[in-house]
């Protein structure tokens, strides 16, 4: 009898132990994420109870595969490459001749990025505009990090090379052949979307691209392009000041404040984040909004250069200056996250 009682007690204890492990599953609250730019092997996916504050590109499914960085490509497309120097640059509205270094980002786009995009363009055209721009934003950011380093900032750099030549004295990075500044990167997914035929350059949906901005300037006398050196036109290259002129204001985050949940609910991927002199863009990862930028201290904080969860990033971004969230894309129709191909 004593033996039977002992066995029964052991069985009950074992069952309770199993029940406890089912009721209280092991959590993964302190998972570490690799730095963006470190890409080895296939990503491992774990169901998280809360979206991480930072997320590396190996920790979620890529909507678009990034290009291969072969030795041959790396020899041409790298952070050390110096741009061509132009001794005499003129345009109709300039009274003086300019000189300086120019970027070659469009060659990188056509040679390295476009071959990955063309086979998937038809798929991108079938999804919502914000989803397509979202996929392009993440693709361009990670590709630039892979080839040009986690910080690919270049003063006066944009993906279609519209900006005027920059002098070596204007900024420490103004001689680089490749790279983009904050508004150059912010406009890049819209530029690519127009070039691929995803966005229409004659509609407001492309307002944050140089193509859409040019159309607006030519048809709206209240909007003009004056972001070039000496107040000249800048070939319709999007500056931060130009982003303020177009699109729709979604909400304003007061200086020193954190966006409310109601404000966050108004935002979507593809919205641009503007404050005086700097900008970034919102992206959606695993149905959560994150923030990306080229330059500035928000994404580069702690030298991580990774997507930063939007609510916390916007509080950081607006810590000293009032911040606007603006949109040119159609409003998302559903709560569906980005589509994988």
Protein Blocks (a to p, Z undefined) as FASTA:
>chain_A
ZZmmmmmmmmmmmmmmmmmmmmmccddfkbccddehiagdjddddddfbdcfbdcfklcc
cfbdcddddfklmmmmcckbccdddfbdcdfklcbdceddddfklmmmmmmmmmmmmmmm
mmmmmmcfklmmmmmmmmmmmmmmmmnojblcdehiafklmaccddfklpmklmpfbdcd
fklmmmmmmmmmmmnomacfkbmklmmpmklmmmmmmmmmkbccfkbghhiaehhpacfk
lmmmgcjdfbdcdehiacdfklmmmpcehiacddehiacddddeehiacdddeejjklmg
ghlopacdfklmmmmmmmmbccddddfbdcdfbfcdcddZZ
